Amino acid sequence: MMMDTPLLLTGFLERARRYYPNKMIVSRTSETMIHRFTYTTYVERTKRLADALTKLGMTKGMKVGSFAWNHHRHLEAYFAVPCTGAVLHMINIRLAPEHIVYVINHAEDEILLVDSDLYTLMAPLVPQLTTVKKIVIMQDMPKLPPAPTGITLYDYETLLAEASAAFTFPEDLDENTPAGMCYTSATTGMPKGVVYTHRSLVLHSMISGLSDTLALAERDVVMPIVPMFHANAWGLPFAAVNFGATQVLPGPAFTPALLLDLIEQEKVTITAGVPTIWLGLVKEQDNAPRDLSSLRLVVSGGSASPKGLIRKFEQDYGVPFLVGYGMTETSPLVSVSNFKEEMDDWTYEDKLELRATQGLTTPLIETRVINQHGEVPWDNETMGELIIKGPWIASGYYKDERTAEAFQDGWLYTGDIAVMTPEGYIRITDRTKDLIKSGGEWISSVDLENALMTHPAVFEAAVVAMPHEKWQERPLACVVLKEEGAATKEELMAYLEQHVAKWWLPDEIVFIDEVPKTSVGKFLKAKIRDNIATYLDQV
């Protein structure tokens, strides 16, 4: 028999304070303000926040919402709230106003932590919030705006100054106590809530340290560009505290130039974000190169990463580019595209094919790709839906009847269409709602997009289904050219013929200024489909 020691986030704080007291957290909170704290100071401030919020009425199980960028105050809330037994609801600041109101009311948040520069977004919504009683403004200068009717405003730093660093976290928390909440970004319908427990966050954080995942370690300087309100910033802030890694938090309204400056100045070793971030960084880096020699890993997820983008980082910049897969429902890490030993002698082009996949399933997680015939063969061709189970995978949505659609027989049905390579790598080919069904056969919009984006003149490409009288659906490709790029529809068609089956070729290619995107940088294909008639008028 082993000791029955609960897996709690409180252990992360104690470990950071005890073993890594002098490691740093670098936090940008405005264009001119960068804070630098040791982990000793960080833990003290976190305890002060827990004490302050407790005095404001925070109790076990209460929902506390955060409406904030990536910075030290948000990181303090990441631990102060759950380590007292309350639940931190990280609100996506890029949601539509009606969705922001919905998620706050649905979660029943009672206290909000709001960045001062985001308060102008929140203030008009306050009259529609049914459970919020108090709002804490996170800012550098203690000047509060006028308080809405029925709401009390507090200044974050004033609260901390009046609170005690001797606050002690409860010792009777169960590891299955809810710790955090995120809502899906929802391209249709209202967002769906996912609740994370102490146990799930601890196990997810530990996995990030494995050499075959992200190999996160004390020596790393971690800069999560993915927002802290999006699937826990992919778990990096939690894991970095546990491992004692230096953290660089880029704060509000960052630009590619600012991110590159931070990488160079702070000697960042690992950073993570969506492909649109990396496309922007490539453009800036080629115009005004910075020293990227400190980087040992770039992690990309959220949508497919074009092979040309991966090649740019790995061959031109000498930086390994790792593709990961996950969802809000999965905490999010499910798989990463690290190489197996058997691939050491492969050519770079063969390796690149696997690097662009969603990778190998992490330990402790189970994945299957299934269709109407059962589990698909590992032939890199047969498509099916990806299903997942494991200790940091949600078992249902928070108070939402849509649970029955996505969770069946102990598995999460992701809605992602995938194939399995012979080596066991997951390759997402589409979302169920984006798959193009032409004459009874499936066409992968993602594969078409990836092929188009390998063309040297193409910056972005999104492919959707358009109605067809004979074939039911046919592909429509919407292409954004690079500023210096030039290509005709005929040239792109000829290029695609070299990469995909002829019957996959789009019926039309239209050129647009920008691909519409969701709040977290994914292609918003629903908006493209709504405007198909407009696009076709250009042909």
C-alpha positions, 0 to 999 in steps of 0.5 A: 500500500502507498500513501494516499497523498492528494494531488493538489496545486498547493504543492506546486506553490510550496515546491516553487517557494522552497526549491526555486526561491530566486527564479524569476517571473517577468511580466509585461502589464503595459507598453512601458511597464515590465515587472520582475518577481522572484518566486519567493515574492510571487508566492507571498503575493499569491497568499496575499491575494487568497487572503484578500479574496477570502476577506471579500467573501470568497468561499469553497466552491465559489466561482471567481472570474478572471478577465485578463491578459497573460501577466503576473496578477493573472498567474497569482489568481491561477493559484490563489483561487483554486488553492483556497477551494474556490474555482477560477473561471478564465473568461475569454476576453475575445468572445462576443458580448452576449457570450461573455454575459452568458458564460459569467451568468452560467458559471455563476461568477460572484467576484470578477478580476478584471484588467484595467484596460479591459474594464471598458469592455466589461462595464457595459455588460455589468447590468446584465450579470446576475450573480456578480457582486464585486469586481477587482481591477488589476492595474499598476496605478490605483485609480478606480473608474466609477462603480456600476450600480449595485457593484463594489469596485476594488483595487488589486494592489491595495487589497494585496497591501492590506492582506497577509502573506501568512495566509494558510491554504486549507489542508482538507481539499480533495484532489477531485475538488474543482479548480478551474473553468474554461468555456469553449469558444463556440463557432455556433451556439453558446459556449460550453463550460469545462471544469478542471480539477486539482487532480487533472491539472496536476497530472496534466502539468507533470506530463508536460515535463516528459522528454517525449512531450514538451520536456519542460524543466527548471532551466527553461524560460517559458513564454506562453503566447496562447492566452491564459483564458484559453485552455489554461494557456495549454497548462504551461503556467501551472507546469512552469510553477511546479518545475521552477521554470522562469516565466515570461508573460507578454501581457496586453496587445502584444505584436510580433515585434514585441514577442521577438524582442522578448525572446531575444532579451529574456532568452526564451527557450520555449514558447507556445501559440497558434499558427497565426502567431507564428506566421506573423512572427516569420514576417517580422523576423524576415524583415528585422531579424532578432537572435533566436538562438535561445529557443529550443522549442516552438509549440503550435496548436489550435489548428493545422500548421502548414509544412512551409511554416514548420520548415521555415522555423526548423531549416531557416531559424534552426528552431524545432517546431512541435505540433500539438493537439488538444481542446478545451475539453482535454486540458488540453494536451493529448498528443505531440509530434515528436519523432520516434527513434526509428525515424532517426535515419529518415530524410527531412522531407519524410520527417516533415510529413509527421511533424505536421501531424497532430502527433503521438498520444501522450502517456495516460491518454487513450485515443481511437479513430473510429467510423461506422466499421469500428476502429480504422486501420493505421493506413494514413487514408481511412478516415474516422472520428477521433475519440479520447479518454484519460485523467485530464479529459472532461467527462461532461460539460458544466450544466449543459444538455449537450453533454450527451452528444459529445460524451458516450461510453466513457469517451469524448467524441471530439468532432475531429475527423482523422486518420492514423499513420502506420507509425501511430500518429494522429493526423486531423483531416477535418472537423465533422462540420467542415468535411466536404462530402462530394459524390459520397466521398470525403474530401479533407478541407485541411489537406487542401489548405495545407497544400495551398499554403505550401505555395510560396505566394500563399499566406493563408488559405481556407477551404469550405464546401459549396453546394453542387447540383450533381455532387452535393458539395464541392470545394471552394478555396479562399486564398490570401496572398503574401504582400509580395506574392503573386499567383493566378487561379490557374497557377494554384490549380496546377500546383494543387494537381501535384499534391492532391487527387484530381477530383479533390481540386476546388471548383473555384479559387477566390482571392480575399484580403483576410481569412476570418478567425475565431477569438483564439485565432482559428479559421472561422469557416462558418463566416466563410460559408455564410458569404459563399455567394459574395465570394462567387460573385467575384469569379 
